Amino acid sequence: MIAILLVVLALVLGGCVCVVWAARGGGPRWVRAVATLTLAAGNVVRSSAGGRRRGGNGSGDD
C-alpha cells in the first residue's frame, strides 16, 4: 500500500514539475503534454470536490 502511495506521489510531483517547466516557456513536447494532462486532472478533481465543499468559508474563490 505504501508503495502505491509513493508511486502516486512521484507522479503528482513529476506533473507539477512539468507544469512549472512548461509555464516558463521551455521543455520538449512531452513536457507540455504532461503539463496539459496534469492541469486537466487538477480541474477534474477540483470540479468533483466542488459539490462537497459548498458552504465553506465563504471566500468566493469559485
MODELLER restraints for C-alpha pairs under 7 A, 6 or more apart:
rsr = mdl.restraints
at = mdl.atoms
rsr.add(forms.Gaussian(group=physical.xy_distance, feature=features.Distance(at['CA:15:A'], at['CA:34:A']), mean=6.30, stdev=0.5))
rsr.add(forms.Gaussian(group=physical.xy_distance, feature=features.Distance(at['CA:15:A'], at['CA:35:A']), mean=6.09, stdev=0.5))
rsr.add(forms.Gaussian(group=physical.xy_distance, feature=features.Distance(at['CA:15:A'], at['CA:38:A']), mean=5.59, stdev=0.5))
rsr.add(forms.Gaussian(group=physical.xy_distance, feature=features.Distance(at['CA:18:A'], at['CA:31:A']), mean=5.41, stdev=0.5))
rsr.add(forms.Gaussian(group=physical.xy_distance, feature=features.Distance(at['CA:18:A'], at['CA:34:A']), mean=6.37, stdev=0.5))
rsr.add(forms.Gaussian(group=physical.xy_distance, feature=features.Distance(at['CA:18:A'], at['CA:35:A']), mean=5.17, stdev=0.5))
rsr.add(forms.Gaussian(group=physical.xy_distance, feature=features.Distance(at['CA:19:A'], at['CA:35:A']), mean=4.39, stdev=0.5))
rsr.add(forms.Gaussian(group=physical.xy_distance, feature=features.Distance(at['CA:21:A'], at['CA:27:A']), mean=6.33, stdev=0.5))
rsr.add(forms.Gaussian(group=physical.xy_distance, feature=features.Distance(at['CA:22:A'], at['CA:31:A']), mean=6.47, stdev=0.5))
rsr.add(forms.Gaussian(group=physical.xy_distance, feature=features.Distance(at['CA:22:A'], at['CA:32:A']), mean=5.52, stdev=0.5))
rsr.add(forms.Gaussian(group=physical.xy_distance, feature=features.Distance(at['CA:22:A'], at['CA:35:A']), mean=6.72, stdev=0.5))
